[in-house]
Amino acid sequence: MTAKSKSRSVARLAAVQALFQFEMEKTPVTKLLKEFHDHRLGAEIEDDQYADAEVDFFDDIVIGATDRRDEIDALISGKLASGWSLKRLDKTMLQILRAGAFELVARDDVETATVIDEYLDVAHAFFDKKDAGFVNGLLDGVAKQVRG
């Protein structure tokens, strides 16, 4: 893994965490970004050194996923099984899907397989294999719709 791909992996995980915080605490995005820049990205917390994240990439995902939330939520909703809604999804799962869907919609500089693999890795950090597989399937469906 190159330094750039590692810093983007860290940025994706941090973006999911920031989107979760936005969802739960309604922290304004500018304040949220500042908090992550100042205290989380590349920081040392309780003797744990956080890996450096590609800050501009992190910002793009967080800002983009919040600015285009309605569009992204509609894409995700459209891929859910009958009887399911965004409200039924685990809050962390929803943020993983939002970040991944945003990249698929707006970051055509990133390969489809890379986006799906990266968010599958993020999902594995929080969920079991079955739930991570759900992320894989849903993002694959979104990719087919928005990227052809």
N, C-alpha and C positions, 0 to 999 in steps of 0.2 A: 504494500500500500504506500503510495506516494505521500509526501508531507501535505500536499494540497488536498488529496482525497481524505486523509485523516482529519485535517482541519475542517473540511466540509462535513464529515461524519459527526464531529463534535458540535458543529454549528446546528446540524439538524436536531440532534438530541436536545440541545439548549433551546432551540426554537419551539420544540414540543413542550418543554417545561415552561417557557414564557407564555405560550398560548394557553396552557393549563392555568397559569396564574391569572392571565387576563380573564379567562372564563370564570374562575372562582371568585376573584377579588375585584374584578372590573377596574384594575389598575390602568390608567391611561397609557396608551402605547408609548408615547415619548418618555414617560417616567419609567415604564417597564424596560425599555431599551437601555436607558441610562443605568438603571440598577444592574442589569446584566453586564453591561460594559464595565462598570466600576467594580463589581463584586463577584461576578461569576465566571465570565469568560477568561480563561487563563489564570484565574486567581488561585491562591492557596488557602484552603479552608480546613482547619483542624488537621494540619500537616498533610493533607491530601492536595497534591498539585493537580489542578484541573488543566487538561490539555488545551492548547491554544485553538481557538475556533476562528474560522474565516468570518470576521465581523460583518463585512458588507453582505455576505451571503446569509448570515443569521438575520440581519436587519431586513433583507429583502423578503425572506420567508415570513417573518413575524408581521411586518407591515402589509405585505401582499395578502397573507391569509386573513388578516383582520379587515383590510379594505375591501376584499372581494368575497367576504364571508357568505353573503346571500347566494352568490353564483356557485361557490364551492359547495355550500350545504345542499343546494339543489342537485348538483351532480352526485353527491354522496347519497342523498335521499333516493334518487332515481335508481340506484344500484342495490338498495336494501330489499330484502325479501318482503313480500306482502305482509302487512300487519306490523312491520317494524318502522320505527321513526328514529330520528336523531336523538330524541329524549331518552330512548331505551338503551342507547349505547353508553358504555362506560366512558366517563369524562376524559380519561387519558387516551382511550382508544379513539375518541372523536378528534382529539387534537392531532394525533398521529395521522389520521385520515385527512384532516384539513391541511396539514403541512404538506403531505404527499400529493394531494390533489392540486394544491396551489402550484407545486413544482411542475406537475404534469401539464397544467394549463398555461403557466407563464414562463417557465424556464426551459425553452426548447433547446438551449445550449447543453442541457443535461440529458443523457440517454435515458430512454424509458426504463430499460432494465436496471440501470443504476438507481433511479428514483425508487423503483419498487424494492430492489434489494436492500437499499439503505433504510427504508422505513420498515421493512421486514425485520432488519436487525434491531431497530429501535423497539419494535413491538416485542421482540424476544426478551428485551431487558425488563419488560413489565408483565408479560403474559405468557401462558403456556403455548404449546405448539399449535393447538387447535385455533386459539384466538389469533395468533400471529398469522395463521393460514387465512383467516378472515380478512386481515389487512391486505395480504397478498392478492386474494381474489377480488376484493373491492377496488383496489388501486389498478389492477389489471383491467377491470371493466371500465373504469374512468379513462384509463390510457387509450383503450380502443375507441372510446367515444370522442375524446378530444384530440387524439393524435392519429387516428385512423388505423 
